[in-house]
Amino acid sequence: METRNVVPVIPMRKTRKVRLAVDRRLYRLRNLIERCFNKLKNARRVATRYDKTAESFLGFIDITSIRIWLRHLSP
């Protein structure tokens, strides 16, 4: 990771002898993005990528994102 200048985001295990510091704010953002992708993949059409063109695939991702957002807004 050091040769590629990659910043570690996932915390290391407690049993590891040499531990590196992790930015907690980046880890929270990464977790948020992973949960978003997981919710998008719950839509079967997104997970299996039935659409042939990139435009229709991205359009369905937009529709699915709006549905997730609306579901989040409703109590």
C-alpha positions in Angstrom: 0.0 0.0 0.0 2.9 2.3 0.7 4.3 2.0 -2.8 0.9 3.0 -4.3 0.3 5.8 -1.8 -2.9 4.2 -0.6 -4.4 5.4 2.6 -5.7 2.6 4.8 -9.4 3.0 5.6 -10.4 -0.3 7.2 -9.2 -0.6 10.8 -6.7 -3.4 11.5 -7.3 -6.3 13.8 -6.3 -6.0 17.4 -4.0 -8.9 17.2 -1.8 -7.3 14.5 1.6 -6.3 15.9 2.2 -3.2 13.8 -1.0 -1.1 13.6 -1.5 1.9 11.4 -3.8 4.8 12.3 -7.1 5.0 10.4 -9.1 8.1 9.7 -12.5 7.4 11.3 -14.3 10.0 9.1 -13.1 8.2 5.9 -14.1 4.9 7.4 -17.7 6.2 8.1 -18.0 7.5 4.6 -16.8 4.2 3.1 -19.3 2.4 5.2 -22.1 4.7 4.0 -21.1 4.1 0.4 -20.9 0.3 0.8 -24.4 0.3 2.4 -25.7 2.4 -0.5 -24.3 -0.1 -3.0 -25.8 -3.0 -1.1 -29.3 -1.4 -1.2 -28.9 -0.8 -4.9 -27.9 -4.4 -5.5 -31.1 -5.5 -3.7 -32.8 -4.4 -6.9 -32.5 -7.5 -9.0 -32.3 -5.6 -12.2 -29.3 -3.7 -11.1 -27.5 -6.7 -9.6 -27.9 -8.8 -12.8 -27.5 -5.9 -15.2 -30.3 -6.9 -17.6 -30.0 -3.6 -19.5 -27.9 -3.7 -22.7 -26.8 0.0 -22.8 -25.0 2.0 -20.2 -27.7 4.8 -20.5 -30.6 2.5 -19.6 -28.5 0.9 -16.8 -27.7 4.3 -15.3 -31.3 5.3 -15.7 -32.5 2.3 -13.7 -29.9 3.1 -11.0 -31.3 6.6 -10.9 -34.8 5.2 -10.5 -33.7 2.8 -7.8 -31.9 5.5 -5.9 -35.0 7.7 -6.0 -37.1 4.8 -4.6 -34.6 4.2 -1.8 -34.5 8.0 -1.0 -38.3 8.2 -0.9 -38.5 5.1 1.3 -36.0 6.7 3.6 -38.0 10.0 3.8 -41.3 8.2 4.7 -41.8 7.6 8.4 
